[in-house]
Amino acid sequence: MNFKFFGSIEQPGNLQQLQHRISEAFALLTGFLMIFLGVSDFFVGLSFFIVVAKLSFSIPFLVGYWVMKRYKSFDPVIHWMLAFGFFAISVNFFNNEGYKGPTTYTIFIFIVAITMLTRGKMMYFWLVIAYLIFSLLFYGEVKGWYTIEQQYINSENLFWDHWVTLLWTGLFVFFSIYIFVNQNRIQNEALNQIQQEKDIALAELESLNVKKNQLLAVLSHDLKSPIGTLSQTLELAEKDSFEKNELELIFSDLKSQSFHLNKVLNNTLEWVLAELEDRQPEVTAVKPSDLLLEMKKIMQVQASRKLQEIITIEHGPDSPVELELNEIRIILKNLLDNAIKFSPIGSKIDLISTRTGNDLRWEVKNEWQETEELISHDLFEFKVKTTFGTEREKGTGLGLPLCKKIADKLEMKMGFETINGHIVFFLTRKIS
């Protein structure tokens, strides 16, 4: 249910907005109430003065509703309407059988209106005014301070006037409480939704913080030792502390260390970029065969150090395909690096591209030994774990989780399988 006269209440808002909507409802319902009561008084046979008075009393409330809707001026209009309402009640009291008439019911309207429409000291002020006015009117009649003239033709007319006033009073209280309760429900639902979103964001933030700490631990562990060694070696070399053959061995080791450091830093940079969710990947048209040859050229030098050979194999059409080239390069480079590290010396590594229908699949296939701690259920989980290749090449454990994260972000399927002493890592992408 949504009352368009009172504004769009099906949206969460603060208490002040809720009071403004109820203020509009109060003004509109009270204006209609005066019109209806004036018409009903005409049919129950009350005097022409009472009928005209009640019809006239509707005008200030309808004008107040229009001012609040048009100019968003609420507090002054609310106080003005309350003051006029008490004046109208006082006039009506003397022309509607006093405390025996339906004026008694209006106290409920004013109690509800004052509670919902006013705040702070003004709320207590109007509550005191309401009880004071009604008490003086009723007590004055009982004590004979004034005489109330009979306005009703018979008891049945008095009954119908009571019935109509009670109906409108009940409707006003119903609509006011409904708007308040309904808006409170909407507010609670909105707050619950916000809280759920905050909880999810907090969980993601905590997860990211854990990853950050893990990454810092990896960097601290893997960079401290080689950088320290490099500094000490250069200092000793500067002092001519080494023989020529010793320097060759040392520089060879430093070259290996620098290669490892470069890989660590590259993986770290790529992981950070992958965490930036608002980074949009660039799409480039490329032939599958060209991508295979490019990856082979990049990684063959590293493979040659272990006398390994990268063999490219292509299946299916070789027409250009729109691909997230940078991201796919990162994944294939890491998979080839992984294959080189865990393959025996002199082995062959297959880099395969297969295009069938709407799928383009890449595979990196290499030999592996079941005794290696390479295959595990948490292979793609981001966690700190130092690994060593067939020649004790050191790894950080960042590469495969990074690849999986990038693949998931691009809605690609990535996994691995073992076939006859070989392990095959695959990456599949949907193409149009």
C-alpha positions as CSV (number, residue, x, y, z in Angstrom):
1,M,0.0,0.0,0.0
2,N,1.3,3.4,-0.9
3,F,-0.4,6.7,-0.3
4,K,0.7,9.1,-3.0
5,F,-1.0,12.1,-1.3
6,F,1.5,11.8,1.5
7,G,4.6,11.4,-0.7
8,S,6.6,8.3,-1.6
9,I,6.9,6.5,1.7
10,E,8.2,3.3,0.2
11,Q,11.8,4.5,0.6
12,P,13.9,4.7,3.7
13,G,14.3,8.1,5.3
14,N,15.2,9.7,8.6
15,L,12.8,10.6,11.4
16,Q,12.4,14.2,10.2
17,Q,11.3,13.0,6.8
18,L,8.8,10.6,8.4
19,Q,7.3,13.5,10.5
20,H,7.0,15.6,7.4
21,R,5.0,12.9,5.6
22,I,2.7,12.4,8.7
23,S,2.3,16.2,8.8
24,E,1.0,16.2,5.2
25,A,-1.3,13.3,6.1
26,F,-2.6,15.2,9.2
27,A,-3.4,18.3,7.2
28,L,-5.0,16.4,4.3
29,L,-7.1,14.1,6.5
30,T,-8.2,16.9,8.8
31,G,-9.3,19.0,5.8
32,F,-11.3,16.2,4.4
33,L,-12.7,15.5,7.9
34,M,-14.0,19.0,8.2
35,I,-15.7,18.8,4.8
36,F,-17.2,15.4,5.6
37,L,-18.4,16.5,9.0
38,G,-19.9,19.7,7.5
39,V,-21.9,17.6,5.0
40,S,-22.9,15.1,7.6
41,D,-24.1,17.8,10.0
42,F,-26.3,19.2,7.2
43,F,-28.0,15.8,6.8
44,V,-28.5,15.3,10.5
45,G,-30.2,18.6,10.7
46,L,-27.8,20.8,12.5
47,S,-27.9,24.6,12.1
48,F,-26.6,26.3,8.9
49,F,-23.9,28.1,11.0
50,I,-22.4,24.8,12.2
51,V,-22.4,23.4,8.6
52,V,-20.7,26.5,7.2
53,A,-18.3,26.7,10.0
54,K,-17.0,23.1,9.6
55,L,-16.7,23.6,5.8
56,S,-14.8,26.8,6.4
57,F,-12.5,25.1,8.9
58,S,-11.4,22.7,6.2
59,I,-9.8,25.5,4.2
60,P,-6.8,26.3,6.5
61,F,-5.9,22.6,6.7
62,L,-6.0,22.1,3.0
63,V,-4.0,25.3,2.5
64,G,-1.5,24.0,5.1
65,Y,-1.1,20.7,3.1
66,W,-0.5,22.7,-0.1
67,V,2.1,24.9,1.5
68,M,4.0,21.9,2.9
69,K,3.9,20.1,-0.4
70,R,4.9,23.1,-2.4
71,Y,7.4,25.0,-0.2
72,K,8.5,22.3,2.2
73,S,7.7,24.5,5.1
74,F,6.7,22.2,7.9
75,D,7.3,23.3,11.5
76,P,5.6,26.8,11.2
77,V,2.6,25.2,9.3
78,I,2.3,22.4,11.9
79,H,2.1,24.8,14.9
80,W,-0.3,27.1,13.0
81,M,-2.6,24.2,12.2
82,L,-2.5,22.9,15.8
83,A,-3.4,26.4,17.1
84,F,-6.3,26.7,14.6
85,G,-7.4,23.2,15.4
86,F,-7.8,24.0,19.0
87,F,-9.8,27.1,18.1
88,A,-12.0,25.0,15.8
89,I,-12.5,22.4,18.5
90,S,-13.5,25.1,21.0
91,V,-16.1,26.6,18.6
92,N,-17.4,23.1,17.8
93,F,-17.7,22.2,21.5
94,F,-20.3,24.9,22.1
95,N,-22.4,23.8,19.0
96,N,-22.2,20.0,19.3
97,E,-23.8,19.1,22.6
98,G,-20.7,19.9,24.7
99,Y,-19.0,17.0,26.4
100,K,-22.0,14.8,25.3
101,G,-21.2,15.4,21.7
102,P,-18.5,14.0,19.4
103,T,-16.0,16.6,20.3
104,T,-14.6,14.2,22.9
105,Y,-13.1,12.0,20.2
106,T,-11.0,14.7,18.7
107,I,-8.7,14.6,21.7
108,F,-7.3,11.4,20.4
109,I,-6.5,13.0,17.0
110,F,-4.6,15.8,18.7
111,I,-2.7,13.5,21.0
112,V,-1.6,11.4,18.1
113,A,-0.8,14.4,16.0
114,I,1.2,16.2,18.7
115,T,3.2,13.1,19.5
116,M,4.1,12.4,15.8
117,L,4.4,15.9,14.4
118,T,6.3,17.9,17.1
119,R,9.7,17.5,18.8
120,G,11.4,18.6,21.9
121,K,9.9,21.2,24.2
122,M,7.1,22.1,21.8
123,M,5.7,18.6,22.0
124,Y,5.2,18.9,25.8
125,F,3.9,22.4,25.3
126,W,1.1,21.3,23.0
127,L,0.3,18.3,25.1
128,V,-0.3,20.5,28.1
129,I,-2.4,22.9,25.9
130,A,-4.5,20.0,24.6
131,Y,-5.3,18.6,28.1
132,L,-5.9,22.1,29.5
133,I,-8.3,23.2,26.8
134,F,-10.3,19.9,26.9
135,S,-10.4,20.0,30.7
136,L,-11.6,23.6,30.9
137,L,-14.3,23.0,28.3
138,F,-15.6,19.8,29.9
139,Y,-15.3,21.0,33.5
140,G,-16.8,24.4,32.7
141,E,-19.9,22.8,31.3
142,V,-20.2,20.4,34.3
143,K,-19.8,23.3,36.7
144,G,-22.4,25.5,34.9
145,W,-20.0,28.2,33.8
146,Y,-21.9,28.3,30.5
147,T,-24.9,26.7,28.9
148,I,-24.7,24.5,25.9
149,E,-27.7,24.9,23.6
150,Q,-29.4,21.9,22.1
151,Q,-28.5,21.5,18.4
152,Y,-29.8,18.0,17.6
153,I,-33.4,17.3,16.6
154,N,-33.4,13.9,18.3
155,S,-31.1,11.3,19.8
156,E,-30.7,9.5,16.5
157,N,-29.1,12.5,14.9
158,L,-26.8,12.8,17.9
159,F,-25.9,9.0,17.4
160,W,-25.1,9.5,13.7
161,D,-22.9,12.5,14.5
162,H,-21.1,10.4,17.0
163,W,-20.7,7.6,14.6
164,V,-19.3,9.7,11.8
165,T,-16.8,11.5,14.0
166,L,-15.7,8.2,15.6
167,L,-15.2,6.7,12.1
168,W,-13.0,9.6,11.0
169,T,-11.1,9.7,14.2
170,G,-10.4,6.0,13.9
171,L,-9.3,6.4,10.3
172,F,-7.0,9.2,11.2
173,V,-5.3,7.2,14.0
174,F,-5.1,4.1,11.7
175,F,-3.5,6.0,8.8
176,S,-1.1,7.9,11.1
177,I,0.1,4.7,12.9
178,Y,0.2,2.8,9.6
179,I,2.5,5.3,8.0
180,F,4.7,5.4,11.1
181,V,4.9,1.6,11.4
182,N,5.3,1.0,7.7
183,Q,8.1,3.6,7.4
184,N,9.8,2.1,10.4
185,R,9.7,-1.3,8.8
186,I,11.2,0.1,5.6
187,Q,13.9,1.9,7.6
188,N,14.8,-1.3,9.5
189,E,14.9,-3.3,6.2
190,A,17.2,-0.7,4.7
191,L,19.4,-0.7,7.8
192,N,19.6,-4.5,7.8
193,Q,20.6,-4.4,4.1
194,I,23.2,-1.8,4.8
195,Q,24.5,-3.9,7.7
196,Q,24.7,-7.0,5.5
197,E,26.6,-5.0,2.9
198,K,29.0,-3.7,5.6
199,D,29.5,-7.2,6.9
200,I,30.4,-8.5,3.4
201,A,32.7,-5.5,2.8
202,L,34.3,-6.1,6.2
203,A,34.9,-9.8,5.5
204,E,36.4,-8.9,2.1
205,L,38.6,-6.2,3.7
206,E,39.7,-8.7,6.4
207,S,40.5,-11.3,3.7
208,L,42.4,-8.7,1.7
209,N,44.3,-7.7,4.8
210,V,45.3,-11.3,5.4
211,K,46.5,-11.5,1.8
212,K,48.4,-8.2,2.3
213,N,50.1,-9.6,5.4
214,Q,51.0,-12.8,3.6
215,L,52.4,-10.9,0.7
216,L,54.5,-8.7,3.0
217,A,55.8,-11.9,4.7
218,V,56.7,-13.4,1.3
219,L,58.5,-10.2,0.2
220,S,60.3,-9.8,3.5
221,H,61.5,-13.4,3.5
222,D,62.4,-13.6,-0.2
223,L,64.0,-10.2,-0.7
224,K,65.9,-9.7,2.6
225,S,68.4,-12.5,2.1
226,P,69.4,-12.0,-1.6
227,I,69.5,-8.2,-1.3
228,G,71.7,-8.5,1.8
229,T,73.9,-11.0,0.0
230,L,74.2,-8.7,-3.1
231,S,75.2,-5.7,-0.9
232,Q,77.9,-7.7,0.9
233,T,79.2,-9.3,-2.3
234,L,79.5,-5.9,-4.1
235,E,81.3,-4.5,-1.0
236,L,83.8,-7.4,-1.0
237,A,84.3,-7.3,-4.8
238,E,85.1,-3.6,-4.5
239,K,87.9,-4.5,-2.1
240,D,89.3,-7.2,-4.4
241,S,88.6,-9.9,-1.9
242,F,87.8,-12.6,-4.5
243,E,89.7,-14.5,-7.1
244,K,88.6,-14.4,-10.7
245,N,87.1,-17.9,-10.7
246,E,85.3,-17.1,-7.4
247,L,83.8,-14.0,-8.9
248,E,82.5,-15.9,-11.9
249,L,80.7,-18.3,-9.5
250,I,79.4,-15.5,-7.4
251,F,78.1,-13.5,-10.3
252,S,76.5,-16.6,-11.7
253,D,74.7,-17.0,-8.4
254,L,73.8,-13.4,-8.3
255,K,72.3,-13.6,-11.8
256,S,70.1,-16.5,-10.6
257,Q,69.1,-14.5,-7.5
258,S,68.3,-11.5,-9.6
259,F,66.1,-13.6,-11.9
260,H,64.2,-14.9,-8.8
261,L,63.8,-11.4,-7.4
262,N,62.5,-10.1,-10.7
263,K,59.9,-12.9,-10.8
264,V,58.8,-12.1,-7.3
265,L,58.4,-8.4,-8.0
266,N,56.6,-9.1,-11.3
267,N,54.2,-11.5,-9.6
268,T,53.6,-9.0,-6.8
269,L,52.9,-6.2,-9.2
270,E,50.5,-8.4,-11.2
271,W,48.7,-9.5,-8.0
272,V,48.2,-5.9,-6.9
273,L,46.8,-4.9,-10.3
274,A,44.5,-7.9,-10.2
275,E,43.2,-6.7,-6.9
276,L,42.1,-3.4,-8.4
277,E,38.6,-4.5,-9.4
278,D,37.9,-1.3,-11.3
279,R,40.7,-1.9,-13.8
280,Q,39.1,-2.8,-17.2
281,P,41.1,-5.2,-19.3
282,E,42.1,-4.2,-22.8
283,V,40.9,-6.4,-25.6
284,T,43.2,-7.0,-28.6
285,A,42.8,-9.0,-31.8
286,V,45.5,-11.7,-32.2
287,K,46.0,-15.0,-34.0
288,P,46.3,-18.0,-31.6
289,S,49.5,-19.1,-33.4
290,D,51.1,-15.7,-32.9
291,L,50.4,-15.8,-29.2
292,L,51.9,-19.2,-28.9
293,L,55.1,-18.2,-30.7
294,E,55.3,-15.0,-28.6
295,M,55.1,-17.0,-25.3
296,K,57.7,-19.5,-26.6
297,K,60.1,-16.7,-27.5
298,I,59.7,-15.1,-24.0
299,M,60.2,-18.3,-22.0
300,Q,62.6,-20.3,-24.2
301,V,65.7,-18.6,-22.7
302,Q,64.7,-19.6,-19.2
303,A,63.9,-23.2,-20.4
304,S,67.3,-23.4,-22.1
305,R,69.1,-23.1,-18.8
306,K,67.7,-26.6,-18.0
307,L,68.2,-27.8,-21.6
308,Q,64.4,-27.9,-22.0
309,E,62.5,-27.2,-25.2
310,I,59.1,-25.5,-25.5
311,I,57.0,-27.0,-28.3
312,T,54.0,-25.1,-29.7
313,I,51.0,-27.1,-31.0
314,E,48.0,-25.5,-32.6
315,H,44.6,-27.1,-33.4
316,G,41.7,-25.4,-35.2
317,P,41.3,-22.1,-37.1
318,D,44.0,-19.5,-36.8
319,S,41.9,-16.4,-37.6
320,P,42.3,-13.4,-35.2
321,V,40.4,-13.5,-31.9
322,E,39.5,-10.6,-29.5
323,L,41.4,-11.5,-26.3
324,E,42.4,-9.8,-23.0
325,L,45.9,-10.2,-24.2
326,N,47.9,-8.8,-21.2
327,E,46.0,-10.9,-18.7
328,I,46.3,-14.1,-20.8
329,R,50.1,-13.4,-21.2
330,I,50.4,-13.3,-17.4
331,I,48.6,-16.6,-17.0
332,L,50.5,-18.4,-19.7
333,K,53.9,-17.0,-18.6
334,N,53.2,-18.2,-15.0
335,L,52.1,-21.7,-16.2
336,L,55.2,-22.0,-18.4
337,D,57.4,-20.8,-15.6
338,N,55.8,-23.4,-13.3
339,A,56.4,-26.1,-16.0
340,I,60.0,-25.2,-16.4
341,K,60.7,-25.2,-12.7
342,F,59.1,-28.6,-12.0
343,S,60.2,-30.4,-15.2
344,P,63.4,-32.5,-15.3
345,I,66.5,-31.3,-17.2
346,G,66.3,-32.0,-20.9
347,S,62.5,-32.5,-20.9
348,K,60.0,-31.1,-23.4
349,I,57.1,-28.7,-22.5
350,D,54.1,-28.5,-24.8
351,L,52.2,-25.2,-25.2
352,I,49.0,-26.2,-27.0
353,S,46.2,-24.0,-28.4
354,T,42.9,-25.6,-29.4
355,R,40.0,-23.8,-31.0
356,T,36.7,-25.6,-31.2
357,G,33.3,-23.9,-31.8
358,N,33.0,-21.1,-29.2
359,D,35.9,-22.2,-27.1
360,L,39.6,-21.4,-27.2
361,R,41.7,-23.5,-24.9
362,W,45.4,-23.3,-24.0
363,E,47.3,-26.1,-22.3
364,V,50.7,-26.3,-20.8
365,K,51.8,-29.9,-20.5
366,N,55.0,-31.2,-18.8
367,E,56.5,-34.2,-17.1
368,W,56.0,-34.5,-13.3
369,Q,56.8,-36.9,-10.5
370,E,54.1,-37.9,-8.0
371,T,56.6,-37.5,-5.2
372,E,56.6,-33.7,-5.8
373,E,54.5,-31.6,-3.6
374,L,53.1,-29.8,-6.6
375,I,49.6,-31.2,-6.7
376,S,47.3,-30.5,-3.8
377,H,43.7,-29.5,-3.1
378,D,44.8,-25.9,-2.2
379,L,46.9,-25.3,-5.3
380,F,45.0,-22.2,-6.2
381,E,44.6,-20.8,-2.7
382,F,46.5,-17.6,-1.9
383,K,48.8,-18.6,0.9
384,V,52.5,-18.3,1.8
385,K,54.3,-21.6,0.8
386,T,57.9,-21.8,-0.4
387,T,58.3,-24.4,-3.2
388,F,61.4,-25.8,-4.9
389,G,61.8,-27.0,-8.4
390,T,63.7,-30.0,-9.8
391,E,67.0,-28.0,-9.5
392,R,66.1,-26.4,-6.2
393,E,64.7,-23.3,-7.9
394,K,62.9,-21.3,-5.3
395,G,59.2,-20.3,-5.7
396,T,56.9,-18.1,-3.6
397,G,53.5,-19.8,-4.3
398,L,52.0,-16.6,-5.7
399,G,51.9,-17.5,-9.4
400,L,49.1,-20.1,-9.6
401,P,46.7,-18.3,-7.2
402,L,47.3,-15.1,-9.2
403,C,46.5,-16.8,-12.4
404,K,43.3,-18.3,-11.0
405,K,42.2,-15.0,-9.7
406,I,42.7,-13.3,-13.0
407,A,40.9,-16.1,-14.8
408,D,37.9,-16.0,-12.5
409,K,37.7,-12.2,-12.9
410,L,37.6,-12.6,-16.7
411,E,35.1,-15.5,-16.4
412,M,37.6,-18.0,-17.8
413,K,37.9,-21.6,-16.7
414,M,41.3,-22.7,-15.3
415,G,42.3,-26.0,-13.8
416,F,44.7,-28.9,-14.1
417,E,44.7,-32.7,-14.8
418,T,47.2,-35.5,-14.7
419,I,47.7,-37.8,-17.7
420,N,50.3,-40.6,-17.9
421,G,53.0,-39.0,-15.9
422,H,52.3,-35.6,-17.2
423,I,50.5,-32.6,-15.7
424,V,48.4,-30.4,-17.9
425,F,47.3,-26.9,-16.8
426,F,44.5,-25.5,-19.0
427,L,42.8,-22.2,-19.6
428,T,39.5,-21.9,-21.5
429,R,37.9,-18.8,-22.8
430,K,34.5,-18.4,-24.6
431,I,34.8,-16.6,-27.9
432,S,32.1,-15.3,-30.2
